């Protein structure tokens, strides 16, 4: 499971390097989690590209996404889980 969490973190790092510092500072006021300061359109872009486990059946992905939600200490990484469940709710 840890490898999936690391994959998401690694995919967000390039965006974090370009993050807007004032926005990141603002986001830190809203959460107790670590924050990269990546804006929502870029987060959705990363999610839309998929992950190594995106092809797995829902029964397997739900376990992975729950692990990521519960184990991550980063706001944007956790947001990826919300995008997954948001997409599932629309189906």
N, C-alpha and C positions, 0 to 999 in steps of 0.2 A: 504493500500500500504506500509505503514511504516514497517509492520511486515515482508514483503518480503525483504526489504532492510536490516532489522536487521538479518534475517536468513542468508543472504549472509555474512554479517559482522561476524557473529558468526562462520560460517564455515571456514572463513579465519583466525580467531584468532590463532588456534593451529599452523598453518603454519607460521604466523607472529612471533610467539614466537621462532621459529627455523630459522628465516630469517638470511641471510648473511649480517652483518652490512656494510661491504664495498660496497656490491651491493646496499643496501638500500640507502646509502649515494650517490652513483652514480645516482640512479634513481631520487633522490630528485633534482639533478641538471637539470633534463630533464623535470620537471613538477612543476606546482604551487600547485598541489594537495598533500594531505597526501599520504605517501607511507609506505607500510609494508615491502617491500623488498623481496617479494615472487617471485621466478623465474617462468618463463613461464610454464615449465612442471608441476609444482605443481598447478599452476592456472588452467591449462587444466584438471588436475586430479580432482580438486574440481568441476569444471563445469561438467565433465563427470559423476560424481556421482549423479547429478541432485539436484533439490530443491523441496520443497513441492508443488510448483505450476507448475512443469515441465510437468505434465500430462494434464494441461489445454490446450484448443484449442489455436491456433496461435492468433486469434483475441483477446483473453484475455491476453495471454502472452505478446503481443506487448505493451499493455498498462503498464503492470508491468515493463517490461524491459526499456521502455522509462522513467518511473518514476525513476527507479534506476539510469539510466544514468544522468538524470537532477538533482536529489536530492543528490546523493552521493558526498562526498568531498574526496573520496579515489580513487587513481589510480587503484588499483587492483579490487576493487568492480566494478568500471566502466568497467573494462576489461571484466567482466562477460557478460555485455550487448553486447559487441562487439563479443564475442564468440557465443552468441545466433544468432545474425544477420549474422555472418559469416556462421554458419551451415545452416541457412535458404537460404542463397544465393547459396549454393551448390546444393540445391534440384531442 
